[in-house]
Amino acid sequence: MTRVRYFAGAAEATGTESEHLDVSTLADLRLMILERHGSAFERVLGRCSLLLNGTLTEDPGTALSEGDTVDVLPPFAGG
């Protein structure tokens, strides 16, 4: 299973900080989390960056393996 961690507004929109999902690609992951968390989360997800094991990934065909971690990071400002 892939561990998905949600941060800031993504955690707020899903109501959880993490979950484990059985998916094989990044595209499958996106579909599953949208099915689980609905249209309100879809607006958030569209602005988020996805990190696979700490590395930014955008290719929906990226394969996910047992034990991977995907971080869902909304845009944020710092100072």
C-alpha positions as CSV (number, residue, x, y, z in Angstrom):
1,M,0.0,0.0,0.0
2,T,1.0,3.6,-0.6
3,R,1.0,6.0,2.3
4,V,-0.6,9.4,1.4
5,R,0.1,12.3,3.7
6,Y,-2.0,15.5,3.5
7,F,-0.7,18.8,4.7
8,A,-2.3,22.2,5.5
9,G,-5.4,22.8,3.4
10,A,-5.3,19.3,1.9
11,A,-5.5,17.8,5.4
12,E,-8.4,20.1,6.3
13,A,-10.3,19.3,3.1
14,T,-9.9,15.5,3.6
15,G,-10.4,15.5,7.3
16,T,-7.3,13.4,7.8
17,E,-3.5,13.8,7.9
18,S,-2.8,10.4,6.2
19,E,-4.2,7.2,4.8
20,H,-3.0,4.1,3.1
21,L,-4.3,3.3,-0.4
22,D,-3.8,0.3,-2.7
23,V,-3.0,1.9,-6.0
24,S,-0.5,1.2,-8.8
25,T,0.0,4.6,-10.5
26,L,-0.1,8.3,-9.6
27,A,-3.2,8.6,-11.8
28,D,-4.9,5.8,-9.9
29,L,-4.0,7.6,-6.6
30,R,-5.6,10.9,-7.8
31,L,-8.8,9.1,-8.9
32,M,-9.1,7.2,-5.6
33,I,-8.6,10.2,-3.4
34,L,-11.1,12.2,-5.4
35,E,-13.6,9.4,-5.1
36,R,-13.0,9.3,-1.3
37,H,-13.0,13.0,-0.6
38,G,-15.3,14.5,-3.1
39,S,-15.6,17.6,-5.2
40,A,-14.5,20.0,-2.4
41,F,-11.1,18.3,-2.3
42,E,-10.9,18.3,-6.1
43,R,-10.5,22.1,-6.0
44,V,-7.7,21.8,-3.5
45,L,-5.9,18.9,-5.3
46,G,-5.7,20.9,-8.5
47,R,-3.4,23.3,-6.8
48,C,-1.3,20.8,-4.9
49,S,2.2,19.5,-5.6
50,L,2.7,15.7,-5.2
51,L,6.0,14.4,-3.8
52,L,6.8,10.7,-4.2
53,N,9.2,9.7,-1.6
54,G,10.3,13.3,-1.2
55,T,10.7,14.0,-5.0
56,L,8.2,16.2,-7.0
57,T,6.4,14.1,-9.5
58,E,3.8,15.2,-12.1
59,D,3.7,12.2,-14.5
60,P,0.3,10.5,-14.0
61,G,1.9,7.2,-15.3
62,T,4.4,7.1,-12.4
63,A,4.3,3.7,-10.9
64,L,3.7,3.4,-7.1
65,S,5.2,0.5,-5.1
66,E,4.5,-1.0,-1.8
67,G,5.8,1.2,1.0
68,D,5.9,4.4,-1.1
69,T,4.9,7.7,0.5
70,V,3.1,10.5,-1.5
71,D,2.9,13.9,0.1
72,V,0.0,16.2,-1.0
73,L,1.2,19.7,-0.5
74,P,-0.9,22.8,-1.2
75,P,0.8,26.0,-2.1
76,F,2.0,28.0,0.9
77,A,3.9,31.1,1.6
78,G,6.6,31.5,4.2
79,G,8.8,34.1,5.5
